[in-house]
Amino acid sequence: MGETHFNALLPALSQCSHLTDVSFWENELSLLSLKQLLQHTSKVTQLSYEMYPGPLECYDDRGVILSHRIEQFCPEVLDMLRAKRQPK
């Protein structure tokens, strides 16, 4: 799913109060889109299983994840989610 699809999905996603599992793994999202996705899923308090992709900014031109970039972005993203609820 691309970023335009996620933008259309986000308002509805935050209304899914009984949602327990989400997996957005293997979707290509920028850091900005990932942050928006997390803001919406942070409102879904029943989540017990969550899988999110690394942002596109963490990959090189060959699609290899760069660990130093993940280390740079992950704390920021997790802190944003923890401000609303404990991620699972």
PyRosetta script that sets phi, psi and omega in degrees:
from pyrosetta import init, pose_from_sequence

init()
pose = pose_from_sequence("MGETHFNALLPALSQCSHLTDVSFWENELSLLSLKQLLQHTSKVTQLSYEMYPGPLECYDDRGVILSHRIEQFCPEVLDMLRAKRQPK")
pose.set_psi(1, 135.7)
pose.set_omega(1, 179.9)
pose.set_phi(2, -92.0)
pose.set_psi(2, 176.7)
pose.set_omega(2, -175.1)
pose.set_phi(3, -64.3)
pose.set_psi(3, -35.2)
pose.set_omega(3, 179.5)
pose.set_phi(4, -65.6)
pose.set_psi(4, -35.1)
pose.set_omega(4, 177.3)
pose.set_phi(5, -66.9)
pose.set_psi(5, -40.0)
pose.set_omega(5, 179.1)
pose.set_phi(6, -64.7)
pose.set_psi(6, -40.3)
pose.set_omega(6, 179.7)
pose.set_phi(7, -60.3)
pose.set_psi(7, -36.8)
pose.set_omega(7, 178.3)
pose.set_phi(8, -73.0)
pose.set_psi(8, -30.8)
pose.set_omega(8, -176.8)
pose.set_phi(9, -79.6)
pose.set_psi(9, -30.4)
pose.set_omega(9, -170.7)
pose.set_phi(10, -55.4)
pose.set_psi(10, -48.3)
pose.set_omega(10, -179.4)
pose.set_phi(11, -59.5)
pose.set_psi(11, -39.2)
pose.set_omega(11, 179.3)
pose.set_phi(12, -70.7)
pose.set_psi(12, -35.9)
pose.set_omega(12, -177.8)
pose.set_phi(13, -60.0)
pose.set_psi(13, -42.2)
pose.set_omega(13, -178.1)
pose.set_phi(14, -69.2)
pose.set_psi(14, -12.7)
pose.set_omega(14, 178.7)
pose.set_phi(15, -91.1)
pose.set_psi(15, -5.1)
pose.set_omega(15, -177.2)
pose.set_phi(16, -84.6)
pose.set_psi(16, 76.1)
pose.set_omega(16, -171.9)
pose.set_phi(17, -68.8)
pose.set_psi(17, -19.4)
pose.set_omega(17, -179.1)
pose.set_phi(18, -102.6)
pose.set_psi(18, 6.4)
pose.set_omega(18, 179.2)
pose.set_phi(19, -66.1)
pose.set_psi(19, 130.2)
pose.set_omega(19, -178.3)
pose.set_phi(20, -113.2)
pose.set_psi(20, -26.9)
pose.set_omega(20, -178.0)
pose.set_phi(21, -130.4)
pose.set_psi(21, 135.9)
pose.set_omega(21, 172.4)
pose.set_phi(22, -139.2)
pose.set_psi(22, 142.7)
pose.set_omega(22, 174.6)
pose.set_phi(23, -140.9)
pose.set_psi(23, 116.4)
pose.set_omega(23, 177.1)
pose.set_phi(24, -113.0)
pose.set_psi(24, 18.1)
pose.set_omega(24, -179.5)
pose.set_phi(25, -56.4)
pose.set_psi(25, 145.7)
pose.set_omega(25, 177.7)
pose.set_phi(26, 65.9)
pose.set_psi(26, 25.4)
pose.set_omega(26, 170.5)
pose.set_phi(27, -106.8)
pose.set_psi(27, 141.7)
pose.set_omega(27, -177.3)
pose.set_phi(28, -91.6)
pose.set_psi(28, 108.9)
pose.set_omega(28, -178.6)
pose.set_phi(29, -129.7)
pose.set_psi(29, 140.7)
pose.set_omega(29, 172.6)
pose.set_phi(30, -74.0)
pose.set_psi(30, 167.4)
pose.set_omega(30, 178.0)
pose.set_phi(31, -59.9)
pose.set_psi(31, -40.5)
pose.set_omega(31, 178.7)
pose.set_phi(32, -61.1)
pose.set_psi(32, -45.6)
pose.set_omega(32, 179.4)
pose.set_phi(33, -66.5)
pose.set_psi(33, -38.0)
pose.set_omega(33, 177.4)
pose.set_phi(34, -63.1)
pose.set_psi(34, -41.8)
pose.set_omega(34, 177.8)
pose.set_phi(35, -62.0)
pose.set_psi(35, -42.1)
pose.set_omega(35, 178.6)
pose.set_phi(36, -64.2)
pose.set_psi(36, -41.7)
pose.set_omega(36, 177.7)
pose.set_phi(37, -60.6)
pose.set_psi(37, -45.6)
pose.set_omega(37, -179.7)
pose.set_phi(38, -65.3)
pose.set_psi(38, -35.6)
pose.set_omega(38, 176.6)
pose.set_phi(39, -61.5)
pose.set_psi(39, -39.7)
pose.set_omega(39, -179.7)
pose.set_phi(40, -75.1)
pose.set_psi(40, -41.1)
pose.set_omega(40, 179.5)
pose.set_phi(41, -73.7)
pose.set_psi(41, -20.3)
pose.set_omega(41, 178.7)
pose.set_phi(42, -65.7)
pose.set_psi(42, -19.5)
pose.set_omega(42, 178.5)
pose.set_phi(43, -83.0)
pose.set_psi(43, -11.5)
pose.set_omega(43, -179.0)
pose.set_phi(44, -92.9)
pose.set_psi(44, 95.8)
pose.set_omega(44, -170.2)
pose.set_phi(45, -78.4)
pose.set_psi(45, -13.9)
pose.set_omega(45, -178.4)
pose.set_phi(46, -86.5)
pose.set_psi(46, -1.6)
pose.set_omega(46, -177.8)
pose.set_phi(47, -61.5)
pose.set_psi(47, 130.3)
pose.set_omega(47, 176.4)
pose.set_phi(48, -119.5)
pose.set_psi(48, -11.0)
pose.set_omega(48, 178.9)
pose.set_phi(49, -142.1)
pose.set_psi(49, 123.9)
pose.set_omega(49, -178.4)
pose.set_phi(50, -136.4)
pose.set_psi(50, 133.4)
pose.set_omega(50, 175.4)
pose.set_phi(51, -132.9)
pose.set_psi(51, 124.1)
pose.set_omega(51, -179.9)
pose.set_phi(52, -125.7)
pose.set_psi(52, 149.9)
pose.set_omega(52, 178.3)
pose.set_phi(53, -79.5)
pose.set_psi(53, 158.7)
pose.set_omega(53, 168.7)
pose.set_phi(54, -70.7)
pose.set_psi(54, 144.6)
pose.set_omega(54, 179.7)
pose.set_phi(55, -66.2)
pose.set_psi(55, 151.4)
pose.set_omega(55, -179.0)
pose.set_phi(56, -54.4)
pose.set_psi(56, -30.4)
pose.set_omega(56, -178.9)
pose.set_phi(57, -65.3)
pose.set_psi(57, -11.1)
pose.set_omega(57, -179.1)
pose.set_phi(58, -94.8)
pose.set_psi(58, 2.4)
pose.set_omega(58, -178.4)
pose.set_phi(59, -112.5)
pose.set_psi(59, 149.8)
pose.set_omega(59, 174.4)
pose.set_phi(60, -87.3)
pose.set_psi(60, -175.7)
pose.set_omega(60, -176.9)
pose.set_phi(61, -65.0)
pose.set_psi(61, -19.9)
pose.set_omega(61, -179.5)
pose.set_phi(62, -95.5)
pose.set_psi(62, 0.8)
pose.set_omega(62, -180.0)
pose.set_phi(63, 87.6)
pose.set_psi(63, 12.1)
pose.set_omega(63, 178.8)
pose.set_phi(64, -89.4)
pose.set_psi(64, 131.7)
pose.set_omega(64, -178.7)
pose.set_phi(65, -73.1)
pose.set_psi(65, 138.1)
pose.set_omega(65, -179.6)
pose.set_phi(66, -101.7)
pose.set_psi(66, 109.6)
pose.set_omega(66, -172.8)
pose.set_phi(67, -59.5)
pose.set_psi(67, -35.4)
pose.set_omega(67, 179.9)
pose.set_phi(68, -67.0)
pose.set_psi(68, -28.5)
pose.set_omega(68, 177.0)
pose.set_phi(69, -74.7)
pose.set_psi(69, -39.8)
pose.set_omega(69, 176.3)
pose.set_phi(70, -60.3)
pose.set_psi(70, -45.0)
pose.set_omega(70, 179.6)
pose.set_phi(71, -61.3)
pose.set_psi(71, -30.0)
pose.set_omega(71, 179.4)
pose.set_phi(72, -73.7)
pose.set_psi(72, -42.5)
pose.set_omega(72, -173.1)
pose.set_phi(73, -91.8)
pose.set_psi(73, -32.1)
pose.set_omega(73, -174.2)
pose.set_phi(74, -59.1)
pose.set_psi(74, -45.8)
pose.set_omega(74, 180.0)
pose.set_phi(75, -59.1)
pose.set_psi(75, -40.0)
pose.set_omega(75, 179.5)
pose.set_phi(76, -63.2)
pose.set_psi(76, -45.5)
pose.set_omega(76, -179.1)
pose.set_phi(77, -66.6)
pose.set_psi(77, -45.3)
pose.set_omega(77, 179.4)
pose.set_phi(78, -65.0)
pose.set_psi(78, -39.8)
pose.set_omega(78, 177.9)
pose.set_phi(79, -61.6)
pose.set_psi(79, -38.9)
pose.set_omega(79, 178.4)
pose.set_phi(80, -62.5)
pose.set_psi(80, -42.9)
pose.set_omega(80, 179.9)
pose.set_phi(81, -70.0)
pose.set_psi(81, -42.5)
pose.set_omega(81, -179.4)
pose.set_phi(82, -63.6)
pose.set_psi(82, -24.1)
pose.set_omega(82, 177.6)
pose.set_phi(83, -64.2)
pose.set_psi(83, -24.5)
pose.set_omega(83, -179.7)
pose.set_phi(84, -100.1)
pose.set_psi(84, -43.3)
pose.set_omega(84, -178.4)
pose.set_phi(85, -166.7)
pose.set_psi(85, 169.9)
pose.set_omega(85, 179.1)
pose.set_phi(86, -81.0)
pose.set_psi(86, 119.8)
pose.set_omega(86, 178.9)
pose.set_phi(87, -68.6)
pose.set_psi(87, 151.1)
pose.set_omega(87, 179.8)
pose.set_phi(88, -120.0)
pose.dump_pdb("model.pdb")
